[in-house]
Amino acid sequence: MNIQRFTAPTAREALAKARLAFGDGTLILSNRPTASGIEVVATGEDTLAALDQSELAGQGKGKSTAKSQSFARKLADQANEPMSPVEDDVTQLAMSTLSFQDYVRERMLKRRHEALTGQTSSAPGTPAPSVPRQPLESVRLAPVPVEKPVQFKPAPVKTQLRPATPPPQAAAPLSQGIAEELHAMKALIEDRFNTLTWLGQTRQNPIQSNLMLKMIRAGYSPTLARTILERMPEELDAAESVRWVMDILERNLKTDAASDPLHVEGGIYALIGSTGVGKTTTAAKLAGLCAQKYGAASVGLITLDTYRVGAHEQLRAYGRMMGVVAHLAHDRAALQDLLNLLTNKKMVLVDTTGLAPSDPRKRDMLEVLNLPDVNRLLVLNAGSHGDTLDDVVSSFKSSGIQQAILSKIDEAAKVGPALDAIIRHQLVLRGVTMGQKVPEDWEQADAAKLVRLSMRAPIKSAFDPKPADLGFFFAQPSPSHAGRFDA
């Protein structure tokens, strides 16, 4: 029988020697560490097959178990290695690699013996069919990367309790919240860097810093002021810089200076806006101007203000002064009938109810005015705060070209906020009113005059910023409020 021992410094080298001697059909019988290295006892599949055939010839039925044990014992005796039963190997070595190989080898041999004895126990006189030999893939040992002997000890099994994994939907809000915080932090960092950059530029260019302070004190928003000053040429001196800024403001303040005034142009106009901005008085002034030029028969007056006490009587009183009849319309149908009745008039003025931007009735009132050839005139109080004006314009702004009238300019401490809102929202200023005289207190919009009025040095106010406070006004302008700007 061809059984050989192979000794090498490592198990890998010993296994390589065995495979070199027996080829791919190498069977490892034992593996142990010795003084000279790792000793491996191996044989080939051919030797096992020859031994298998010799054992089957001398055994009868029902002795498969004893035969397999004697076969395993014989292999162990030839290798001079005592071999314990499979159960003892499992207990002693805690199912090591070699003991598992012995276990598999014995199971395979037992199944082969049972299969062969079952074939021989068929009907007498019938030759037993040839049974193909099954490949011993299970007992073939591939090279194991073991550099030194490994001792296997039974280890207790530890059970580690892991927290239950939260469902995917529980982590989604957390991720969304983190993303929002990161975006907010990014925006804050960008604003701070933009502020530091701007402040660094203003230290290098004090003219720019002084103009920024002047525009803020005049009532212009930091967004508009920064948009203008970022485009200012650096080679200008102080006087030229002021003239350049005023020219830019005049160019971007759209007025009807190049066209006919409202009372000369004529048409149907509905005056809209918040409560108390002077819509009724403005309508009377426009009607008076048209009546002076074209006669009382050229003007038509309609009021939709059925909510305010005495609104109709006020407009009717103005009409009697000019010889014009003021009509009252309760709804859209009545307004349409009155407009059809007054089609031959040069100018028809519709006075509406004053409503706050957040008033739910505002939409209904605008729907009533949604008629052909009805132009809307947004009346803005020049003395209102900048945020208030911005809210009113955003609320009443309609599609197409939006026209506006600036009222009560004589009551405004600063007209900068009103001009700022008109410039940023691209409104067309059709006129300016001041005082209560009808129709004398009316002027056609003049951009140069209004800009000069806004840039005059106002009296000192508690709301004026100091030079040290400029850092709070230099945040990056929002794209939704910057708008289109012509510089």
NORGI-V638684 format. One record per pair of residues at least 12 apart in sequence whose C-alpha atoms are under 10 Angstrom apart, sorted by the first residue. I is the first residue (numbers start at 1). J is the second residue. D is the distance in whole Angstrom. If there is no record, write none. Layout:
I/J/D + I/J/D
This chain:
1/43/9 + 1/44/10 + 1/46/10 + 1/47/6 + 1/48/9 + 1/50/9 + 1/51/8 + 1/75/10 + 1/78/9 + 2/22/10 + 2/42/9 + 2/43/6 + 2/44/8 + 2/46/9 + 2/47/6 + 2/48/10 + 2/78/10 + 3/22/10 + 3/27/10 + 3/28/10 + 3/29/9 + 3/41/7 + 3/42/6 + 3/43/5 + 3/44/8 + 3/47/8 + 3/75/9 + 3/78/8 + 3/79/7 + 4/18/8 + 4/21/9 + 4/22/10 + 4/29/10 + 4/40/8 + 4/41/6 + 4/42/6 + 4/43/6 + 4/44/10 + 4/78/10 + 4/79/8 + 5/17/10 + 5/18/8 + 5/29/10 + 5/30/9 + 5/31/10 + 5/39/7 + 5/40/6 + 5/41/4 + 5/42/6 + 5/43/9 + 5/79/8 + 6/18/7 + 6/21/10 + 6/31/10 + 6/37/10 + 6/38/8 + 6/39/6 + 6/40/5 + 6/41/6 + 6/42/8 + 7/31/10 + 7/32/10 + 7/33/9 + 7/34/9 + 7/36/7 + 7/37/6 + 7/38/6 + 7/39/4 + 7/40/6 + 7/41/9 + 8/33/10 + 8/34/10 + 8/36/7 + 8/37/5 + 8/38/5 + 8/39/7 + 8/40/9 + 9/33/9 + 9/34/9 + 9/35/10 + 9/36/7 + 9/37/4 + 9/38/6 + 9/39/9 + 9/147/9 + 9/148/8 + 10/33/9 + 10/36/10 + 10/37/6 + 10/38/6 + 10/39/9 + 10/145/9 + 10/146/7 + 10/147/6 + 10/148/6 + 10/149/8 + 11/31/8 + 11/32/9 + 11/33/9 + 11/37/8 + 11/38/6 + 11/39/8 + 11/40/8 + 11/143/8 + 11/144/7 + 11/145/8 + 11/146/6 + 11/147/7 + 11/148/7 + 11/149/8 + 12/38/9 + 12/142/10 + 12/143/6 + 12/144/6 + 12/145/6 + 12/146/6 + 12/147/7 + 12/148/9 + 13/38/9 + 13/40/10 + 13/143/9 + 13/144/10 + 13/145/10 + 13/146/10 + 13/147/9 + 14/31/9 + 14/37/9 + 14/38/7 + 14/39/7 + 14/40/6 + 14/41/9 + 14/42/10 + 14/143/9 + 15/28/8 + 15/31/10 + 15/38/10 + 15/39/9 + 15/40/7 + 15/41/9 + 15/42/9 + 15/141/9 + 15/142/8 + 15/143/6 + 15/144/8 + 16/142/10 + 16/143/7 + 16/144/10 + 17/40/9 + 17/42/10 + 18/40/8 + 18/41/8 + 18/42/6 + 18/43/8 + 18/44/9 + 19/42/9 + 19/43/9 + 19/44/9 + 19/141/10 + 19/142/9 + 19/143/9 + 21/42/9 + 21/43/9 + 21/44/9 + 22/42/8 + 22/43/7 + 22/44/5 + 22/45/8 + 22/46/9 + 23/43/10 + 23/44/8 + 23/45/10 + 24/44/9 + 24/45/9 + 24/140/8 + 24/141/10 + 24/142/9 + 25/43/8 + 25/44/5 + 25/45/5 + 25/46/8 + 25/135/9 + 25/136/9 + 25/137/9 + 25/139/10 + 25/140/7 + 25/141/9 + 26/42/7 + 26/43/6 + 26/44/5 + 26/45/6 + 26/46/9 + 26/139/9 + 26/140/7 + 26/141/8 + 26/142/9 + 27/41/9 + 27/42/5 + 27/43/5 + 27/44/6 + 27/45/7 + 27/46/10 + 27/47/10 + 27/48/9 + 27/101/10 + 27/105/10 + 27/136/9 + 27/139/7 + 27/140/6 + 27/141/7 + 27/142/10 + 28/40/7 + 28/41/6 + 28/42/4 + 28/43/7 + 28/44/9 + 28/98/9 + 28/101/9 + 28/102/9 + 28/139/8 + 28/140/8 + 28/141/7 + 28/142/10 + 29/41/5 + 29/42/5 + 29/43/7 + 29/72/10 + 29/75/8 + 29/76/8 + 29/79/8 + 29/81/9 + 29/83/10 + 29/98/8 + 29/101/9 + 29/102/8 + 29/105/10 + 29/139/10 + 30/42/7 + 30/76/9 + 30/79/8 + 30/81/8 + 30/82/10 + 30/83/9 + 30/98/7 + 30/99/9 + 30/101/10 + 30/102/9 + 31/81/10 + 31/98/7 + 31/149/10 + 32/81/10 + 32/98/10 + 32/149/8 + 33/148/9 + 33/149/7 + 33/150/10 + 34/149/10 + 37/148/9 + 37/149/9 + 38/147/10 + 38/148/8 + 38/149/8 + 41/76/10 + 41/79/7 + 41/80/10 + 41/81/9 + 42/79/9 + 43/75/10 + 44/140/10 + 45/135/9 + 45/136/8 + 45/139/10 + 45/140/9 + 48/71/10 + 48/75/9 + 49/133/9 + 51/71/8 + 51/75/10 + 52/67/10 + 52/68/9 + 52/71/8 + 52/109/9 + 52/112/9 + 52/113/9 + 55/67/7 + 55/68/9 + 55/70/10 + 55/71/8 + 55/113/10 + 56/113/8 + 56/116/8 + 56/117/8 + 59/117/9 + 60/117/8 + 60/120/10 + 60/121/10 + 61/114/9 + 61/117/6 + 61/118/8 + 61/120/9 + 61/121/8 + 62/114/9 + 62/117/8 + 62/118/10 + 63/113/9 + 63/114/9 + 63/117/9 + 64/109/9 + 64/110/7 + 64/111/9 + 64/112/9 + 64/113/6 + 64/114/6 + 64/115/10 + 64/116/10 + 64/117/8 + 65/106/10 + 65/109/10 + 65/110/7 + 65/111/10 + 65/113/9 + 65/114/9 + 66/110/10 + 67/109/10 + 67/110/9 + 67/113/9 + 68/105/10 + 68/106/7 + 68/107/9 + 68/108/10 + 68/109/7 + 68/110/6 + 68/111/10 + 68/113/8 + 69/85/9 + 69/106/8 + 69/109/10 + 69/110/9 + 71/106/9 + 71/109/9 + 72/84/10 + 72/85/9 + 72/102/9 + 72/105/9 + 72/106/8 + 72/109/10 + 73/85/9 + 83/102/10 + 84/99/10 + 84/102/10 + 85/99/9 + 85/102/9 + 85/103/9 + 85/106/10 + 86/99/7 + 86/100/8 + 86/101/10 + 86/102/7 + 86/103/6 + 86/104/9 + 86/106/8 + 87/99/9 + 87/103/8 + 89/102/9 + 89/103/9 + 90/102/10 + 90/103/9 + 90/154/10 + 91/153/10 + 91/154/9 + 92/152/9 + 92/153/8 + 92/154/9 + 93/151/8 + 93/152/6 + 93/153/7 + 93/154/7 + 94/151/10 + 94/152/6 + 94/153/6 + 94/154/5 + 94/155/9 + 95/152/8 + 95/153/9 + 95/154/9 + 96/150/10 + 96/151/9 + 96/152/6 + 96/153/9 + 96/154/10 + 97/141/10 + 97/144/10 + 97/152/9 + 98/141/9 + 100/139/9 + 101/138/8 + 101/139/6 + 101/140/9 + 101/141/8 + 102/139/8 + 103/139/9 + 104/136/10 + 104/138/7 + 104/139/6 + 105/136/8 + 105/138/7 + 105/139/6 + 105/140/9 + 106/139/9 + 108/134/9 + 108/135/10 + 108/136/8 + 108/137/10 + 108/138/8 + 108/139/8 + 109/136/9 + 112/131/10 + 112/133/8 + 112/134/8 + 115/131/9 + 116/128/9 + 116/129/10 + 116/130/9 + 116/131/7 + 119/131/8 + 187/476/9 + 188/475/9 + 188/476/10 + 190/475/9 + 190/476/8 + 191/474/8 + 191/475/5 + 191/476/6 + 191/477/9 + 192/471/9 + 192/472/10 + 192/474/9 + 192/475/7 + 192/476/9 + 193/475/9 + 193/476/9 + 194/474/7 + 194/475/7 + 194/476/6 + 195/470/9 + 195/471/6 + 195/472/8 + 195/473/8 + 195/474/5 + 195/475/6 + 195/476/8 + 196/471/8 + 196/474/9 + 196/475/10 + 197/474/9 + 198/226/9 + 198/230/9 + 198/470/10 + 198/471/8 + 198/474/7 + 198/475/9 + 198/476/10 + 199/470/8 + 199/471/7 + 199/474/8 + 202/470/10 + 205/234/8 + 206/238/9 + 207/234/9 + 207/236/9 + 207/237/8 + 207/238/6 + 207/239/10 + 207/241/8 + 207/242/9 + 208/226/10 + 208/229/7 + 208/230/9 + 208/232/8 + 208/233/10 + 208/234/9 + 208/238/9 + 208/241/8 + 208/242/10 + 209/229/9 + 209/467/8 + 209/470/8 + 210/238/9 + 210/242/10 + 210/467/8 + 211/225/9 + 211/226/10 + 211/229/8 + 211/238/9 + 211/241/8 + 211/242/7 + 211/245/8 + 212/225/6 + 212/226/7 + 212/228/9 + 212/229/7 + 212/467/9 + 212/470/8 + 212/473/9 + 212/474/10 + 213/225/9 + 213/464/9 + 213/465/7 + 213/466/8 + 213/467/7 + 213/469/9 + 213/470/7 + 213/473/10 + 214/242/10 + 214/455/8 + 214/456/9 + 214/457/8 + 214/458/10 + 214/464/10 + 214/465/10 + 214/467/10 + 215/245/9 + 215/416/8 + 215/454/9 + 215/455/7 + 216/416/9 + 216/417/10 + 216/464/8 + 216/465/8 + 216/466/10 + 216/470/9 + 216/473/9 + 217/414/9 + 217/416/9 + 217/454/10 + 217/455/9 + 217/457/9 + 217/458/8 + 217/459/10 + 217/460/9 + 217/461/9 + 217/463/8 + 217/464/5 + 217/465/7 + 217/466/9 + 218/413/10 + 218/414/6 + 218/415/8 + 218/416/6 + 218/417/8 + 218/453/10 + 218/454/6 + 218/455/6 + 218/456/8 + 218/457/8 + 218/458/7 + 218/464/9 + 219/385/9 + 219/386/8 + 219/413/10 + 219/414/6 + 219/415/7 + 219/416/4 + 219/417/5 + 219/418/8 + 219/419/9 + 219/420/8 + 219/454/8 + 219/455/9 + 219/463/10 + 219/464/9 + 220/386/8 + 220/414/9 + 220/415/9 + 220/416/5 + 220/417/5 + 220/418/9 + 220/419/8 + 220/420/6 + 220/421/9 + 220/454/9 + 220/455/10 + 221/386/8 + 221/387/10 + 221/416/9 + 221/417/7 + 221/420/7 + 221/421/9 + 221/424/10 + 221/473/9 + 222/470/9 + 222/472/9 + 222/473/6 + 222/474/7 + 222/475/8 + 222/476/10 + 222/477/8 + 223/420/10 + 223/424/9 + 223/473/8 + 223/474/8 + 223/475/8 + 223/476/8 + 223/477/5 + 223/478/8 + 223/479/10 + 223/481/8 + 223/482/7 + 224/249/10 + 224/420/7 + 224/421/10 + 224/423/9 + 224/424/7 + 224/477/8 + 224/481/9 + 224/482/7 + 224/483/9 + 224/485/9 + 225/245/9 + 225/249/10 + 225/420/9 + 225/473/10 + 225/474/10 + 226/473/9 + 226/474/7 + 226/475/9 + 226/476/9 + 226/477/8 + 226/482/10 + 227/476/10 + 227/477/8 + 227/482/8 + 227/485/8 + 227/487/9 + 228/244/10 + 228/245/7 + 228/248/8 + 228/249/9 + 228/485/9 + 228/486/9 + 228/487/7 + 229/241/9 + 229/244/10 + 229/245/8 + 229/487/10 + 231/245/10 + 231/487/7 + 232/244/8 + 232/245/8 + 232/248/10 + 232/487/9 + 242/455/10 + 244/487/10 + 245/451/10 + 245/487/9 + 246/447/10 + 246/448/8 + 246/451/7 + 246/452/8 + 246/454/10 + 246/455/8 + 247/447/10 + 247/448/8 + 247/451/9 + 247/487/9 + 248/451/10 + 248/485/9 + 248/486/8 + 248/487/6 + 249/419/9 + 249/420/9 + 249/423/8 + 249/447/8 + 249/448/9 + 249/450/10 + 249/451/7 + 249/452/10 + 249/485/10 + 249/486/9 + 249/487/9 + 250/423/10 + 250/446/9 + 250/447/5 + 250/448/6 + 250/449/9 + 250/450/8 + 250/451/6 + 250/452/9 + 251/423/10 + 251/447/8 + 251/448/9 + 251/485/10 + 251/486/7 + 251/487/8 + 252/419/10 + 252/420/10 + 252/422/9 + 252/423/6 + 252/424/9 + 252/426/8 + 252/427/10 + 252/447/9 + 252/484/10 + 252/485/7 + 252/486/6 + 252/487/8 + 253/419/7 + 253/420/9 + 253/421/10 + 253/422/7 + 253/423/5 + 253/424/9 + 253/426/8 + 253/427/8 + 253/428/8 + 253/429/8 + 253/445/10 + 253/446/9 + 253/447/6 + 253/448/9 + 253/450/9 + 253/451/9 + 254/403/10 + 254/419/10 + 254/422/8 + 254/423/7 + 254/426/7 + 254/427/7 + 254/428/5 + 254/429/6 + 254/430/9 + 254/445/9 + 254/446/9 + 254/447/7 + 255/403/9 + 255/404/9 + 255/427/8 + 255/428/5 + 255/429/5 + 255/430/6 + 255/431/8 + 255/444/9 + 255/445/6 + 255/446/7 + 255/447/7 + 256/403/10 + 256/428/7 + 256/429/7 + 256/430/6 + 256/431/8 + 256/444/8 + 256/445/7 + 256/446/8 + 256/447/10 + 257/429/9 + 257/430/8 + 257/431/9 + 257/444/7 + 257/445/7 + 257/446/7 + 257/447/8 + 259/430/10 + 260/430/10 + 260/444/10 + 261/286/10 + 261/430/7 + 261/431/8 + 261/443/9 + 261/444/7 + 261/445/9 + 262/286/8 + 262/289/9 + 262/290/9 + 262/347/9 + 262/430/7 + 262/431/8 + 262/444/9 + 263/285/10 + 263/286/6 + 263/287/8 + 263/288/9 + 263/289/6 + 263/290/5 + 263/291/9 + 263/292/10 + 263/293/8 + 263/294/9 + 263/299/10 + 263/346/8 + 263/347/7 + 263/348/10 + 264/286/10 + 264/289/9 + 264/290/7 + 264/293/8 + 264/294/9 + 264/346/9 + 264/347/9 + 265/290/10 + 265/346/9 + 265/347/8 + 266/290/8 + 266/298/10 + 266/299/9 + 266/345/9 + 266/346/5 + 266/347/5 + 266/348/8 + 266/349/10 + 267/299/10 + 267/343/10 + 267/345/8 + 267/346/6 + 267/347/5 + 267/348/6 + 267/349/8 + 267/373/8 + 267/374/8 + 267/375/8 + 268/300/9 + 268/339/9 + 268/342/10 + 268/343/9 + 268/345/9 + 268/346/9 + 268/347/6 + 268/348/5 + 268/349/6 + 268/350/8 + 268/372/10 + 268/373/7 + 268/374/5 + 268/375/6 + 268/376/9 + 269/283/9 + 269/347/8 + 269/348/6 + 269/349/5 + 269/350/6 + 269/351/9 + 269/369/10 + 269/373/9 + 269/374/6 + 269/375/5 + 269/376/6 + 269/377/6 + 270/283/9 + 270/302/9 + 270/303/9 + 270/304/10 + 270/348/8 + 270/349/6 + 270/350/4 + 270/351/6 + 270/352/7 + 270/366/10 + 270/369/8 + 270/374/7 + 270/375/6 + 270/376/5 + 270/377/6 + 270/378/9 + 271/283/7 + 271/303/10 + 271/349/8 + 271/350/6 + 271/351/6 + 271/352/6 + 271/353/9 + 271/354/9 + 271/375/9 + 271/376/6 + 271/377/5 + 271/378/6 + 271/379/7 + 271/404/9 + 271/405/9 + 272/350/9 + 272/351/7 + 272/352/6 + 272/353/8 + 272/354/7 + 272/355/8 + 272/362/10 + 272/365/9 + 272/366/9 + 272/369/10 + 272/376/7 + 272/377/6 + 272/378/5 + 272/379/6 + 272/380/9 + 272/396/8 + 272/404/9 + 273/352/8 + 273/353/8 + 273/354/6 + 273/355/7 + 273/356/8 + 273/357/8 + 273/362/10 + 273/376/10 + 273/377/8 + 273/378/6 + 273/379/5 + 273/380/7 + 273/381/9 + 273/392/7 + 273/393/9 + 273/395/10 + 273/396/7 + 273/404/10 + 274/352/10 + 274/353/8 + 274/354/5 + 274/355/5 + 274/356/5 + 274/357/7 + 274/359/10 + 274/362/10 + 274/378/9 + 274/379/8 + 274/380/8 + 274/381/9 + 274/389/10 + 274/392/7 + 274/396/9 + 275/308/10 + 275/352/10 + 275/353/8 + 275/354/4 + 275/355/5 + 275/356/7 + 275/357/10 + 275/381/10 + 276/353/10 + 276/354/7 + 276/355/9 + 276/380/10 + 276/381/8 + 277/354/8 + 277/378/10 + 277/379/7 + 277/380/6 + 277/381/5 + 277/382/9 + 277/383/10 + 277/384/9 + 277/406/9 + 277/407/7 + 277/408/8 + 278/354/9 + 278/379/7 + 278/380/9 + 278/381/8 + 278/406/10 + 278/407/7 + 278/408/8 + 278/433/9 + 278/434/10 + 278/436/9 + 279/350/10 + 279/351/7 + 279/352/8 + 279/353/9 + 279/354/8 + 279/377/9 + 279/378/9 + 279/379/6 + 279/380/9 + 279/381/10 + 279/405/9 + 279/407/9 + 280/303/9 + 280/305/10 + 280/311/8 + 280/312/10 + 280/314/8 + 280/315/7 + 280/318/9 + 280/349/10 + 280/350/9 + 280/351/6 + 280/352/8 + 280/353/9 + 280/354/10 + 281/314/9 + 281/315/8 + 281/318/9 + 281/351/10 + 281/407/10 + 281/433/9 + 281/435/10 + 281/436/7 + 281/437/9 + 281/438/8 + 281/439/9 + 281/441/10 + 282/349/10 + 282/351/9 + 282/379/8 + 282/405/9 + 282/406/10 + 282/407/8 + 282/408/10 + 282/431/10 + 282/432/9 + 282/433/7 + 282/434/10 + 282/436/9 + 282/438/9 + 282/439/9 + 282/441/9 + 282/442/8 + 283/301/8 + 283/302/10 + 283/303/10 + 283/315/9 + 283/318/9 + 283/348/10 + 283/349/6 + 283/350/8 + 283/351/7 + 283/438/10 + 283/439/10 + 284/301/9 + 284/314/10 + 284/315/7 + 284/316/10 + 284/317/10 + 284/318/6 + 284/319/7 + 284/321/10 + 284/322/9 + 284/349/9 + 284/351/10 + 284/437/10 + 284/438/7 + 284/439/7 + 285/318/9 + 285/433/9 + 285/436/9 + 285/437/8 + 285/438/5 + 285/439/4 + 285/440/7 + 285/441/8 + 285/442/7 + 286/299/9 + 286/347/9 + 286/348/10 + 286/349/8 + 286/431/10 + 286/438/9 + 286/439/7 + 286/440/10 + 286/442/8 + 287/299/6 + 287/300/8 + 287/301/8 + 287/318/9 + 287/319/8 + 287/322/8 + 287/324/9 + 287/347/8 + 287/348/8 + 287/349/7 + 287/438/9 + 287/439/8 + 288/318/9 + 288/319/9 + 288/321/9 + 288/322/6 + 288/323/10 + 288/324/9 + 288/438/7 + 288/439/5 + 288/440/9 + 289/322/10 + 289/438/9 + 289/439/6 + 289/440/8 + 289/442/9 + 290/346/8 + 290/347/7 + 290/439/10 + 291/322/7 + 291/323/9 + 291/324/9 + 291/346/10 + 291/347/9 + 291/439/10 + 292/322/9 + 292/439/9 + 294/346/8 + 294/347/10 + 295/322/9 + 295/323/9 + 295/324/10 + 295/346/10 + 296/319/9 + 296/322/6 + 296/323/6 + 296/324/6 + 296/325/9 + 296/345/10 + 297/322/10 + 297/323/8 + 297/324/7 + 297/325/9 + 297/344/9 + 297/345/7 + 297/346/9 + 297/347/10 + 298/324/9 + 298/342/9 + 298/344/8 + 298/345/5 + 298/346/5 + 298/347/6 + 298/348/8 + 299/319/10 + 299/322/10 + 299/323/10 + 299/324/7 + 299/325/9 + 299/326/10 + 299/342/9 + 299/344/9 + 299/345/6 + 299/346/6 + 299/347/5 + 299/348/6 + 299/349/8 + 300/319/9 + 300/324/7 + 300/325/7 + 300/326/7 + 300/327/8 + 300/338/9 + 300/339/9 + 300/341/10 + 300/342/7 + 300/343/9 + 300/344/9 + 300/345/6 + 300/346/8 + 300/347/6 + 300/348/4 + 300/349/6 + 300/350/9 + 301/315/8 + 301/316/9 + 301/318/10 + 301/319/8 + 301/324/7 + 301/325/7 + 301/326/5 + 301/327/6 + 301/328/9 + 301/338/10 + 301/339/10 + 301/342/9 + 301/347/9 + 301/348/6 + 301/349/5 + 301/350/6 + 301/351/8 + 302/315/9 + 302/316/9 + 302/325/9 + 302/326/6 + 302/327/5 + 302/328/6 + 302/329/7 + 302/335/8 + 302/338/8 + 302/339/9 + 302/342/10 + 302/348/8 + 302/349/6 + 302/350/5 + 302/351/6 + 302/352/9 + 303/315/8 + 303/316/9 + 303/326/7 + 303/327/6 + 303/328/5 + 303/329/6 + 303/330/9 + 303/335/9 + 303/349/8 + 303/350/5 + 303/351/5 + 303/352/6 + 303/353/8 + 304/327/9 + 304/328/6 + 304/329/5 + 304/330/6 + 304/331/8 + 304/332/9 + 304/334/10 + 304/335/8 + 304/350/7 + 304/351/6 + 304/352/5 + 304/353/6 + 304/365/9 + 304/368/9 + 304/369/10 + 305/328/8 + 305/329/8 + 305/330/8 + 305/350/10 + 305/351/7 + 305/352/5 + 305/353/4 + 305/354/8 + 306/328/8 + 306/329/8 + 306/330/7 + 306/331/10 + 306/352/9 + 306/353/7 + 307/352/10 + 307/353/7 + 307/354/9 + 308/353/7 + 308/354/9 + 311/351/9 + 311/352/10 + 311/353/9 + 312/326/8 + 312/327/8 + 312/328/7 + 312/351/9 + 313/326/9 + 314/326/10 + 315/327/9 + 315/328/10 + 315/351/8 + 316/328/10 + 318/438/9 + 321/438/10 + 322/438/10 + 326/349/10 + 326/350/10 + 327/350/9 + 328/350/10 + 328/351/10 + 329/350/10 + 330/368/10 + 331/364/10 + 331/365/9 + 331/368/7 + 331/369/10 + 332/364/10 + 332/365/9 + 332/367/8 + 332/368/5 + 332/369/7 + 332/370/9 + 332/371/9 + 333/368/9 + 334/368/10 + 335/350/9 + 335/368/8 + 335/369/9 + 335/371/9 + 336/368/9 + 336/369/9 + 336/371/8 + 336/372/10 + 339/371/10 + 339/373/10 + 339/374/10 + 348/374/9 + 349/374/10 + 349/375/10 + 350/369/9 + 350/374/9 + 350/375/10 + 350/376/9 + 350/377/10 + 352/365/8 + 352/366/10 + 352/369/9 + 353/365/8 + 355/392/10 + 356/391/10 + 356/392/8 + 356/395/9 + 356/396/10 + 357/388/9 + 357/391/7 + 357/392/6 + 357/393/9 + 357/394/9 + 357/395/6 + 357/396/7 + 358/391/9 + 358/392/9 + 358/395/8 + 362/395/9 + 362/396/9 + 363/395/10 + 363/396/9 + 366/396/9 + 366/398/9 + 375/401/10 + 375/402/9 + 375/403/8 + 376/396/10 + 376/397/10 + 376/398/9 + 376/401/10 + 376/402/7 + 376/403/7 + 376/404/8 + 377/396/10 + 377/402/7 + 377/403/5 + 377/404/5 + 377/405/7 + 377/428/10 + 377/429/9 + 377/430/9 + 378/392/9 + 378/393/8 + 378/396/8 + 378/397/8 + 378/398/10 + 378/402/8 + 378/403/6 + 378/404/4 + 378/405/6 + 378/406/9 + 378/427/9 + 378/428/10 + 378/429/9 + 378/430/10 + 379/392/10 + 379/393/10 + 379/403/9 + 379/404/6 + 379/405/5 + 379/406/6 + 379/407/7 + 379/408/10 + 379/429/10 + 379/431/10 + 379/432/10 + 379/433/10 + 380/392/8 + 380/393/8 + 380/404/7 + 380/405/6 + 380/406/5 + 380/407/6 + 380/408/9 + 380/409/10 + 380/418/8 + 380/421/10 + 380/422/10 + 380/432/10 + 381/405/9 + 381/406/6 + 381/407/5 + 381/408/6 + 381/409/7 + 381/411/9 + 381/412/8 + 381/415/10 + 381/418/8 + 381/433/10 + 382/405/9 + 382/406/6 + 382/407/6 + 382/408/6 + 382/409/5 + 382/410/8 + 382/411/8 + 382/412/6 + 382/413/9 + 382/414/8 + 382/415/6 + 382/416/9 + 382/417/8 + 382/418/6 + 382/419/8 + 382/432/9 + 382/433/9 + 382/434/10 + 383/406/10 + 383/407/9 + 383/408/7 + 383/409/7 + 383/410/8 + 383/411/6 + 383/412/4 + 383/413/7 + 383/414/7 + 383/415/7 + 383/416/10 + 383/417/8 + 383/418/8 + 384/408/10 + 384/411/10 + 384/412/8 + 384/413/10 + 384/414/9 + 384/415/9 + 384/417/8 + 384/418/8 + 385/412/10 + 385/414/9 + 385/415/10 + 385/416/10 + 385/417/7 + 385/418/8 + 386/415/10 + 386/416/9 + 386/417/5 + 386/418/7 + 386/419/9 + 386/420/8 + 386/421/7 + 387/417/8 + 387/418/10 + 387/421/9 + 388/417/10 + 388/418/10 + 388/421/10 + 389/417/8 + 389/418/7 + 389/419/10 + 389/420/9 + 389/421/7 + 389/422/9 + 390/417/9 + 390/418/9 + 390/420/9 + 390/421/6 + 390/422/9 + 390/424/9 + 390/425/9 + 390/481/10 + 391/421/10 + 392/421/10 + 393/421/8 + 393/422/8 + 393/425/8 + 393/427/9 + 394/421/10 + 394/425/8 + 397/425/9 + 397/427/9 + 401/426/9 + 401/427/7 + 401/428/7 + 402/422/10 + 402/425/9 + 402/426/8 + 402/427/5 + 402/428/6 + 402/429/9 + 403/422/10 + 403/426/9 + 403/427/6 + 403/428/5 + 403/429/6 + 403/430/7 + 403/431/10 + 404/422/8 + 404/427/6 + 404/428/6 + 404/429/5 + 404/430/6 + 404/431/8 + 404/432/9 + 405/427/10 + 405/428/9 + 405/429/6 + 405/430/6 + 405/431/5 + 405/432/6 + 405/433/8 + 405/444/10 + 405/445/9 + 406/418/8 + 406/419/9 + 406/422/10 + 406/429/7 + 406/430/8 + 406/431/6 + 406/432/5 + 406/433/6 + 406/434/9 + 406/443/10 + 406/445/9 + 407/431/8 + 407/432/6 + 407/433/5 + 407/434/6 + 407/435/9 + 407/441/10 + 407/442/9 + 408/432/8 + 408/433/6 + 408/434/5 + 408/435/7 + 408/436/9 + 408/441/10 + 409/432/7 + 409/433/6 + 409/434/5 + 409/435/8 + 409/450/10 + 410/432/10 + 410/433/8 + 410/434/5 + 410/435/7 + 411/434/8 + 411/435/8 + 412/434/10 + 413/454/9 + 413/458/8 + 413/459/9 + 414/453/9 + 414/454/6 + 414/455/9 + 414/456/9 + 414/458/8 + 414/459/10 + 415/450/8 + 415/451/9 + 415/453/7 + 415/454/5 + 415/455/9 + 416/450/9 + 416/451/8 + 416/453/9 + 416/454/5 + 416/455/8 + 417/454/9 + 418/454/10 + 419/447/9 + 419/450/8 + 419/451/8 + 419/454/8 + 421/481/10 + 423/483/9 + 423/484/9 + 423/485/8 + 424/481/7 + 424/482/7 + 424/483/6 + 424/484/8 + 424/485/8 + 425/481/8 + 425/482/9 + 425/483/7 + 425/484/9 + 426/483/8 + 426/484/8 + 426/485/9 + 428/445/10 + 429/444/9 + 429/445/6 + 429/446/9 + 429/447/9 + 430/443/9 + 430/444/7 + 430/445/6 + 430/446/9 + 431/443/6 + 431/444/5 + 431/445/5 + 431/446/8 + 432/444/6 + 432/445/6 + 432/446/9 + 432/450/10 + 433/445/9
